[in-house]
Structures are given as C-alpha cells and as structure tokens.
Amino acid sequence: MAVIAQAHNATADAGLRGRLLSAIQRMQENRARRAVYRQTVRELNALTTRDLDDLGINRSMITRLAHEAAWGSAQ
C-alpha cells in the first residue's frame, strides 16, 4: 500500500511541477510579447507623419500594427 501511495505522490508532484513550469513559460512568453508590443509602438510613434505616410501607415493604425507584431494577425 505504501508503495502505491508513494507512486501516486510522485506522479502528483510531477504533474504539479509540469504545470508550474508551463505557467512560468507562458508568463515569460507573454512578457516577451508585451516587450515587442511596447517597442513597436515606441518606434512607430517616433516616426514623423511624413515617414508614416511613406510607409502607408496612419497614426491610428499603430496600436493594431504593434498588436499584430507581438501576437500575430487576428483571424
């Protein structure tokens, strides 16, 4: 009986460890995506209106473009 309980605890610990590692990985990925978003917004806002016009970008498009750069296009 003790062996079964010990095996069950080891499996539960491995499951918990896996979930924790997965949650940490998701947090790191989200942090990196937010950094890409902020950097894209910062760089596009730094451009002049003329530069943005040359690129075919309106200022109202900046947040959408940054979101697409970080998380991909919404489909």
Biopython code that builds the backbone (N, CA, C, O; Angstrom):
import numpy as np
from Bio.PDB.StructureBuilder import StructureBuilder

atoms = [
    (1, "MET", "N", (0.804, -1.191, 0.000)),
    (1, "MET", "CA", (0.000, 0.000, 0.000)),
    (1, "MET", "C", (0.853, 1.263, 0.000)),
    (1, "MET", "O", (0.545, 2.229, -0.698)),
    (2, "ALA", "N", (1.906, 1.249, 0.771)),
    (2, "ALA", "CA", (2.763, 2.421, 0.877)),
    (2, "ALA", "C", (3.432, 2.735, -0.455)),
    (2, "ALA", "O", (3.649, 3.896, -0.799)),
    (3, "VAL", "N", (3.757, 1.674, -1.201)),
    (3, "VAL", "CA", (4.399, 1.867, -2.498)),
    (3, "VAL", "C", (3.443, 2.547, -3.469)),
    (3, "VAL", "O", (3.852, 3.419, -4.235)),
    (4, "ILE", "N", (2.188, 2.159, -3.443)),
    (4, "ILE", "CA", (1.182, 2.764, -4.328)),
    (4, "ILE", "C", (0.991, 4.236, -3.957)),
    (4, "ILE", "O", (0.926, 5.087, -4.844)),
    (5, "ALA", "N", (0.900, 4.545, -2.681)),
    (5, "ALA", "CA", (0.739, 5.925, -2.230)),
    (5, "ALA", "C", (1.952, 6.761, -2.614)),
    (5, "ALA", "O", (1.808, 7.916, -3.016)),
    (6, "GLN", "N", (3.129, 6.193, -2.494)),
    (6, "GLN", "CA", (4.349, 6.917, -2.850)),
    (6, "GLN", "C", (4.386, 7.177, -4.350)),
    (6, "GLN", "O", (4.765, 8.270, -4.769)),
    (7, "ALA", "N", (4.005, 6.213, -5.160)),
    (7, "ALA", "CA", (3.978, 6.384, -6.621)),
    (7, "ALA", "C", (2.946, 7.435, -7.001)),
    (7, "ALA", "O", (3.179, 8.240, -7.903)),
    (8, "HIS", "N", (1.818, 7.431, -6.324)),
    (8, "HIS", "CA", (0.775, 8.417, -6.590)),
    (8, "HIS", "C", (1.268, 9.829, -6.254)),
    (8, "HIS", "O", (1.020, 10.766, -7.013)),
    (9, "ASN", "N", (1.961, 9.985, -5.125)),
    (9, "ASN", "CA", (2.508, 11.287, -4.722)),
    (9, "ASN", "C", (3.565, 11.766, -5.721)),
    (9, "ASN", "O", (3.625, 12.953, -6.042)),
    (10, "ALA", "N", (4.399, 10.842, -6.211)),
    (10, "ALA", "CA", (5.429, 11.205, -7.178)),
    (10, "ALA", "C", (4.790, 11.679, -8.479)),
    (10, "ALA", "O", (5.255, 12.641, -9.090)),
    (11, "THR", "N", (3.724, 11.004, -8.901)),
    (11, "THR", "CA", (3.014, 11.403, -10.115)),
    (11, "THR", "C", (2.362, 12.768, -9.927)),
    (11, "THR", "O", (2.404, 13.609, -10.824)),
    (12, "ALA", "N", (1.763, 12.987, -8.768)),
    (12, "ALA", "CA", (1.127, 14.276, -8.483)),
    (12, "ALA", "C", (2.167, 15.386, -8.460)),
    (12, "ALA", "O", (1.923, 16.478, -8.973)),
    (13, "ASP", "N", (3.332, 15.111, -7.865)),
    (13, "ASP", "CA", (4.397, 16.109, -7.823)),
    (13, "ASP", "C", (4.887, 16.432, -9.229)),
    (13, "ASP", "O", (5.134, 17.595, -9.550)),
    (14, "ALA", "N", (5.030, 15.400, -10.074)),
    (14, "ALA", "CA", (5.485, 15.627, -11.449)),
    (14, "ALA", "C", (4.450, 16.443, -12.205)),
    (14, "ALA", "O", (4.812, 17.314, -12.997)),
    (15, "GLY", "N", (3.165, 16.179, -11.975)),
    (15, "GLY", "CA", (2.106, 16.942, -12.620)),
    (15, "GLY", "C", (2.113, 18.400, -12.176)),
    (15, "GLY", "O", (1.971, 19.313, -12.989)),
    (16, "LEU", "N", (2.281, 18.599, -10.883)),
    (16, "LEU", "CA", (2.330, 19.966, -10.350)),
    (16, "LEU", "C", (3.557, 20.692, -10.877)),
    (16, "LEU", "O", (3.481, 21.860, -11.259)),
    (17, "ARG", "N", (4.687, 19.996, -10.895)),
    (17, "ARG", "CA", (5.922, 20.606, -11.401)),
    (17, "ARG", "C", (5.754, 20.981, -12.875)),
    (17, "ARG", "O", (6.168, 22.059, -13.300)),
    (18, "GLY", "N", (5.150, 20.092, -13.637)),
    (18, "GLY", "CA", (4.926, 20.373, -15.052)),
    (18, "GLY", "C", (4.013, 21.573, -15.255)),
    (18, "GLY", "O", (4.264, 22.415, -16.117)),
    (19, "ARG", "N", (2.948, 21.647, -14.455)),
    (19, "ARG", "CA", (2.028, 22.786, -14.568)),
    (19, "ARG", "C", (2.713, 24.085, -14.187)),
    (19, "ARG", "O", (2.499, 25.117, -14.823)),
    (20, "LEU", "N", (3.539, 24.034, -13.146)),
    (20, "LEU", "CA", (4.263, 25.240, -12.730)),
    (20, "LEU", "C", (5.248, 25.690, -13.805)),
    (20, "LEU", "O", (5.337, 26.877, -14.118)),
    (21, "LEU", "N", (5.984, 24.739, -14.364)),
    (21, "LEU", "CA", (6.930, 25.086, -15.425)),
    (21, "LEU", "C", (6.209, 25.642, -16.641)),
    (21, "LEU", "O", (6.685, 26.581, -17.280)),
    (22, "SER", "N", (5.064, 25.061, -16.956)),
    (22, "SER", "CA", (4.272, 25.546, -18.083)),
    (22, "SER", "C", (3.772, 26.973, -17.827)),
    (22, "SER", "O", (3.804, 27.818, -18.722)),
    (23, "ALA", "N", (3.312, 27.230, -16.608)),
    (23, "ALA", "CA", (2.829, 28.571, -16.265)),
    (23, "ALA", "C", (3.962, 29.589, -16.329)),
    (23, "ALA", "O", (3.765, 30.707, -16.804)),
    (24, "ILE", "N", (5.135, 29.215, -15.860)),
    (24, "ILE", "CA", (6.290, 30.111, -15.910)),
    (24, "ILE", "C", (6.668, 30.400, -17.352)),
    (24, "ILE", "O", (6.982, 31.538, -17.701)),
    (25, "GLN", "N", (6.639, 29.370, -18.191)),
    (25, "GLN", "CA", (6.966, 29.557, -19.606)),
    (25, "GLN", "C", (5.969, 30.493, -20.283)),
    (25, "GLN", "O", (6.362, 31.363, -21.060)),
    (26, "ARG", "N", (4.670, 30.315, -19.987)),
    (26, "ARG", "CA", (3.656, 31.207, -20.561)),
    (26, "ARG", "C", (3.872, 32.650, -20.111)),
    (26, "ARG", "O", (3.720, 33.580, -20.904)),
    (27, "MET", "N", (4.225, 32.836, -18.846)),
    (27, "MET", "CA", (4.474, 34.186, -18.341)),
    (27, "MET", "C", (5.669, 34.820, -19.047)),
    (27, "MET", "O", (5.639, 36.005, -19.377)),
    (28, "GLN", "N", (6.713, 34.038, -19.277)),
    (28, "GLN", "CA", (7.891, 34.559, -19.979)),
    (28, "GLN", "C", (7.547, 34.918, -21.424)),
    (28, "GLN", "O", (7.991, 35.950, -21.928)),
    (29, "GLU", "N", (6.760, 34.076, -22.090)),
    (29, "GLU", "CA", (6.357, 34.359, -23.470)),
    (29, "GLU", "C", (5.502, 35.623, -23.534)),
    (29, "GLU", "O", (5.690, 36.459, -24.417)),
    (30, "ASN", "N", (4.562, 35.761, -22.596)),
    (30, "ASN", "CA", (3.715, 36.955, -22.569)),
    (30, "ASN", "C", (4.531, 38.211, -22.286)),
    (30, "ASN", "O", (4.272, 39.269, -22.860)),
    (31, "ARG", "N", (5.511, 38.091, -21.407)),
    (31, "ARG", "CA", (6.378, 39.234, -21.117)),
    (31, "ARG", "C", (7.155, 39.655, -22.366)),
    (31, "ARG", "O", (7.285, 40.845, -22.654)),
    (32, "ALA", "N", (7.666, 38.673, -23.101)),
    (32, "ALA", "CA", (8.402, 38.978, -24.333)),
    (32, "ALA", "C", (7.476, 39.605, -25.373)),
    (32, "ALA", "O", (7.876, 40.528, -26.083)),
    (33, "ARG", "N", (6.255, 39.114, -25.467)),
    (33, "ARG", "CA", (5.295, 39.682, -26.440)),
    (33, "ARG", "C", (4.947, 41.123, -26.078)),
    (33, "ARG", "O", (4.855, 41.985, -26.952)),
    (34, "ARG", "N", (4.753, 41.379, -24.784)),
    (34, "ARG", "CA", (4.458, 42.756, -24.362)),
    (34, "ARG", "C", (5.624, 43.682, -24.664)),
    (34, "ARG", "O", (5.419, 44.842, -25.022)),
    (35, "ALA", "N", (6.844, 43.184, -24.523)),
    (35, "ALA", "CA", (8.029, 43.985, -24.839)),
    (35, "ALA", "C", (8.069, 44.313, -26.333)),
    (35, "ALA", "O", (8.393, 45.438, -26.712)),
    (36, "VAL", "N", (7.743, 43.342, -27.174)),
    (36, "VAL", "CA", (7.690, 43.584, -28.624)),
    (36, "VAL", "C", (6.620, 44.629, -28.922)),
    (36, "VAL", "O", (6.850, 45.540, -29.716)),
    (37, "TYR", "N", (5.454, 44.504, -28.293)),
    (37, "TYR", "CA", (4.367, 45.460, -28.497)),
    (37, "TYR", "C", (4.809, 46.878, -28.124)),
    (37, "TYR", "O", (4.645, 47.817, -28.902)),
    (38, "ARG", "N", (5.372, 47.016, -26.922)),
    (38, "ARG", "CA", (5.789, 48.351, -26.462)),
    (38, "ARG", "C", (6.872, 48.938, -27.358)),
    (38, "ARG", "O", (6.834, 50.128, -27.671)),
    (39, "GLN", "N", (7.830, 48.128, -27.771)),
    (39, "GLN", "CA", (8.906, 48.618, -28.632)),
    (39, "GLN", "C", (8.363, 49.051, -29.986)),
    (39, "GLN", "O", (8.781, 50.078, -30.520)),
    (40, "THR", "N", (7.443, 48.282, -30.542)),
    (40, "THR", "CA", (6.863, 48.632, -31.841)),
    (40, "THR", "C", (6.097, 49.942, -31.752)),
    (40, "THR", "O", (6.234, 50.806, -32.618)),
    (41, "VAL", "N", (5.291, 50.090, -30.706)),
    (41, "VAL", "CA", (4.539, 51.345, -30.522)),
    (41, "VAL", "C", (5.506, 52.510, -30.372)),
    (41, "VAL", "O", (5.314, 53.564, -30.979)),
    (42, "ARG", "N", (6.541, 52.322, -29.567)),
    (42, "ARG", "CA", (7.512, 53.393, -29.328)),
    (42, "ARG", "C", (8.211, 53.804, -30.625)),
    (42, "ARG", "O", (8.354, 54.994, -30.905)),
    (43, "GLU", "N", (8.642, 52.824, -31.410)),
    (43, "GLU", "CA", (9.366, 53.133, -32.648)),
    (43, "GLU", "C", (8.462, 53.788, -33.694)),
    (43, "GLU", "O", (8.881, 54.726, -34.371)),
    (44, "LEU", "N", (7.227, 53.300, -33.830)),
    (44, "LEU", "CA", (6.320, 53.902, -34.810)),
    (44, "LEU", "C", (5.890, 55.302, -34.384)),
    (44, "LEU", "O", (5.749, 56.190, -35.225)),
    (45, "ASN", "N", (5.683, 55.504, -33.093)),
    (45, "ASN", "CA", (5.322, 56.847, -32.620)),
    (45, "ASN", "C", (6.469, 57.832, -32.791)),
    (45, "ASN", "O", (6.239, 59.038, -32.882)),
    (46, "ALA", "N", (7.693, 57.338, -32.835)),
    (46, "ALA", "CA", (8.848, 58.220, -33.002)),
    (46, "ALA", "C", (8.981, 58.723, -34.432)),
    (46, "ALA", "O", (9.663, 59.719, -34.672)),
    (47, "LEU", "N", (8.341, 58.052, -35.386)),
    (47, "LEU", "CA", (8.424, 58.478, -36.785)),
    (47, "LEU", "C", (7.574, 59.718, -37.018)),
    (47, "LEU", "O", (6.571, 59.937, -36.339)),
    (48, "THR", "N", (7.987, 60.515, -37.978)),
    (48, "THR", "CA", (7.197, 61.685, -38.341)),
    (48, "THR", "C", (5.989, 61.229, -39.153)),
    (48, "THR", "O", (5.954, 60.118, -39.681)),
    (49, "THR", "N", (5.008, 62.111, -39.237)),
    (49, "THR", "CA", (3.814, 61.797, -40.020)),
    (49, "THR", "C", (4.188, 61.543, -41.476)),
    (49, "THR", "O", (3.594, 60.687, -42.132)),
    (50, "ARG", "N", (5.149, 62.269, -41.969)),
    (50, "ARG", "CA", (5.597, 62.071, -43.355)),
    (50, "ARG", "C", (6.225, 60.687, -43.539)),
    (50, "ARG", "O", (5.961, 60.005, -44.529)),
    (51, "ASP", "N", (7.057, 60.281, -42.576)),
    (51, "ASP", "CA", (7.651, 58.941, -42.645)),
    (51, "ASP", "C", (6.567, 57.864, -42.622)),
    (51, "ASP", "O", (6.622, 56.899, -43.385)),
    (52, "LEU", "N", (5.584, 58.039, -41.743)),
    (52, "LEU", "CA", (4.492, 57.072, -41.672)),
    (52, "LEU", "C", (3.701, 57.044, -42.979)),
    (52, "LEU", "O", (3.309, 55.975, -43.447)),
    (53, "ASP", "N", (3.466, 58.225, -43.572)),
    (53, "ASP", "CA", (2.769, 58.285, -44.862)),
    (53, "ASP", "C", (3.546, 57.529, -45.934)),
    (53, "ASP", "O", (2.957, 56.828, -46.757)),
    (54, "ASP", "N", (4.867, 57.673, -45.920)),
    (54, "ASP", "CA", (5.693, 56.957, -46.895)),
    (54, "ASP", "C", (5.549, 55.445, -46.737)),
    (54, "ASP", "O", (5.644, 54.698, -47.711)),
    (55, "LEU", "N", (5.319, 55.007, -45.507)),
    (55, "LEU", "CA", (5.150, 53.575, -45.239)),
    (55, "LEU", "C", (3.699, 53.115, -45.422)),
    (55, "LEU", "O", (3.402, 51.922, -45.360)),
    (56, "GLY", "N", (2.817, 54.065, -45.645)),
    (56, "GLY", "CA", (1.401, 53.734, -45.801)),
    (56, "GLY", "C", (0.718, 53.453, -44.473)),
    (56, "GLY", "O", (-0.233, 52.673, -44.405)),
    (57, "ILE", "N", (1.207, 54.091, -43.426)),
    (57, "ILE", "CA", (0.672, 53.870, -42.085)),
    (57, "ILE", "C", (0.065, 55.166, -41.559)),
    (57, "ILE", "O", (0.679, 56.231, -41.635)),
    (58, "ASN", "N", (-1.136, 55.059, -41.032)),
    (58, "ASN", "CA", (-1.783, 56.178, -40.372)),
    (58, "ASN", "C", (-1.528, 56.023, -38.870)),
    (58, "ASN", "O", (-1.412, 54.899, -38.382)),
    (59, "ARG", "N", (-1.439, 57.120, -38.141)),
    (59, "ARG", "CA", (-1.155, 57.041, -36.699)),
    (59, "ARG", "C", (-2.184, 56.199, -35.957)),
    (59, "ARG", "O", (-1.859, 55.561, -34.956)),
    (60, "SER", "N", (-3.413, 56.192, -36.439)),
    (60, "SER", "CA", (-4.450, 55.401, -35.771)),
    (60, "SER", "C", (-4.228, 53.900, -35.944)),
    (60, "SER", "O", (-4.888, 53.106, -35.275)),
    (61, "MET", "N", (-3.330, 53.501, -36.811)),
    (61, "MET", "CA", (-3.053, 52.086, -37.066)),
    (61, "MET", "C", (-1.927, 51.537, -36.189)),
    (61, "MET", "O", (-1.686, 50.330, -36.182)),
    (62, "ILE", "N", (-1.243, 52.399, -35.457)),
    (62, "ILE", "CA", (-0.033, 51.992, -34.745)),
    (62, "ILE", "C", (-0.307, 50.893, -33.726)),
    (62, "ILE", "O", (0.421, 49.901, -33.689)),
    (63, "THR", "N", (-1.338, 51.045, -32.898)),
    (63, "THR", "CA", (-1.578, 50.028, -31.872)),
    (63, "THR", "C", (-1.967, 48.690, -32.494)),
    (63, "THR", "O", (-1.567, 47.640, -31.991)),
    (64, "ARG", "N", (-2.737, 48.709, -33.573)),
    (64, "ARG", "CA", (-3.113, 47.461, -34.239)),
    (64, "ARG", "C", (-1.900, 46.783, -34.837)),
    (64, "ARG", "O", (-1.740, 45.568, -34.721)),
    (65, "LEU", "N", (-1.037, 47.569, -35.482)),
    (65, "LEU", "CA", (0.176, 47.000, -36.069)),
    (65, "LEU", "C", (1.101, 46.429, -34.996)),
    (65, "LEU", "O", (1.717, 45.381, -35.192)),
    (66, "ALA", "N", (1.193, 47.117, -33.873)),
    (66, "ALA", "CA", (2.029, 46.620, -32.773)),
    (66, "ALA", "C", (1.453, 45.325, -32.207)),
    (66, "ALA", "O", (2.193, 44.396, -31.883)),
    (67, "HIS", "N", (0.143, 45.273, -32.094)),
    (67, "HIS", "CA", (-0.503, 44.053, -31.603)),
    (67, "HIS", "C", (-0.237, 42.887, -32.564)),
    (67, "HIS", "O", (0.057, 41.775, -32.126)),
    (68, "GLU", "N", (-0.340, 43.143, -33.860)),
    (68, "GLU", "CA", (-0.057, 42.107, -34.842)),
    (68, "GLU", "C", (1.399, 41.674, -34.795)),
    (68, "GLU", "O", (1.701, 40.495, -34.981)),
    (69, "ALA", "N", (2.306, 42.617, -34.549)),
    (69, "ALA", "CA", (3.733, 42.283, -34.464)),
    (69, "ALA", "C", (3.999, 41.371, -33.263)),
    (69, "ALA", "O", (4.840, 40.475, -33.333)),
    (70, "ALA", "N", (3.288, 41.600, -32.176)),
    (70, "ALA", "CA", (3.540, 40.825, -30.964)),
    (70, "ALA", "C", (2.764, 39.504, -30.922)),
    (70, "ALA", "O", (3.309, 38.472, -30.531)),
    (71, "TRP", "N", (1.511, 39.541, -31.320)),
    (71, "TRP", "CA", (0.657, 38.360, -31.169)),
    (71, "TRP", "C", (0.186, 37.766, -32.482)),
    (71, "TRP", "O", (-0.535, 36.768, -32.477)),
    (72, "GLY", "N", (0.572, 38.348, -33.601)),
    (72, "GLY", "CA", (0.143, 37.835, -34.892)),
    (72, "GLY", "C", (-1.174, 38.463, -35.297)),
    (72, "GLY", "O", (-1.852, 39.104, -34.494)),
    (73, "SER", "N", (-1.523, 38.268, -36.551)),
    (73, "SER", "CA", (-2.747, 38.891, -37.061)),
    (73, "SER", "C", (-3.975, 38.162, -36.519)),
    (73, "SER", "O", (-3.968, 36.946, -36.333)),
    (74, "ALA", "N", (-5.001, 38.921, -36.280)),
    (74, "ALA", "CA", (-6.251, 38.357, -35.782)),
    (74, "ALA", "C", (-7.037, 37.768, -36.955)),
    (74, "ALA", "O", (-7.370, 38.467, -37.912)),
    (75, "GLN", "N", (-7.321, 36.490, -36.860)),
    (75, "GLN", "CA", (-8.079, 35.840, -37.941)),
    (75, "GLN", "C", (-9.294, 35.171, -37.418)),
    (75, "GLN", "O", (-10.049, 34.574, -38.186)),
]
sb = StructureBuilder()
sb.init_structure("model")
sb.init_model(0)
sb.init_chain("A")
sb.init_seg("    ")
for serial, (resi, resn, name, xyz) in enumerate(atoms, 1):
    if name == "N":
        sb.init_residue(resn, " ", resi, " ")
    sb.init_atom(name, np.array(xyz, "f"), 0.0, 1.0, " ", f" {name:<3s}", serial, name[0])
structure = sb.get_structure()
